[in-house]
Amino acid sequence: LWEANNVVVTVLDHQGVAEKSRSGLAGQPIEIEAFSGRLWSPDSPYLYELGIELHRGDSTVDKVESYSALRKVSLGNDEHGVTRRQLRAAFG
């Protein structure tokens, strides 16, 4: 039953313009490739809107909206040479 349904995931900016969109079968993973969007930070807390729709044939049978952010996470050495997690090249 679920395999007959199609899921569409869309990432939109604040103006409602689609940055990325992917579709796939319900119950299967859907990956959205990274894009060069605005990173979230406490100084600039930019959020993207998410739209997820479940389709059966040509009909939308369910829809949910949410939000998400992009963060850059990396590893780096602090002033003592200890490897630590960095958010946007700052230790956190």
N, C-alpha and C positions, 0 to 999 in steps of 0.2 A: 504494500500500500504506500509506504513512504517513498519508495524508489520512483514512483510515478510523479512525485511532486518536485518542483524546481524551486530553489531558494536563490534570491538575488540580494547581495549585500552591496550597499553603496556608501561611500564616504563623501560627505559634502562639506564645503567651507561655509563660513558665516552668511554668505550671500545665496546659499542654496545651490551653488555650482558643484557638480560632481567632480571630485578629484580622481577617484578610482571606483570601479564597479566590477564585480565578479559574480558569476552564477555557477550553480552546481546542483547536484541531487541532494534532496533532504536526507539527513542522516550521515552525510559524508563531509569530511573537512573541506572548507573553502579558505584558500589563502589569498590575501591581498598583498601584492608586492609593495615594498617600501617606495615612497615617493618623496621628492624634496619639498616637503611642506614646512610649515612653521612649527618649531619645537616649543613645547610647553616649558615654562619656568615660572618661579614665583613672581618675577618682574614682568613677565608677559604670559599670562595664563591662557593661551589660545587653545580652544577646544574645537574639535570637528564633530559634526553631526553624523550619526550612523542611521541608516535605514535598512531594515531587513524585512523582506517580503517573501511570503510563501505562495507559490502559484500552482494551480492545478489546471492544466490546459491553458486557456486564455484568461482565466479568472484569478484574481488575487483573493486568496482565502484567509490570509492573516497578515498582519503588518505590525511591526514594533519599531519604535525610534528610541535612540539613546545618544550618548556622546562618548568621545574618547580623546586622547591626547597623544602626541608624538614626543618621545623622550629619547635622548641619546645617552646610552649607558655604556661605559667602558671601564677598563682597569688601568690604574696608573700607580706609580710609586709616590708616597707622600715624602715630606722633608726628612724622614728617618729611613727611607728606603723600603718601607712596608707597602706591599701591594694592597690597594684598597679600591672599592667601587667609586667611580666618578660619574656624576650626572652633569652633562654639558661641560665636561672638562674641569669640574669643581668637585672636591671631595665631599661626599655626603654620608 
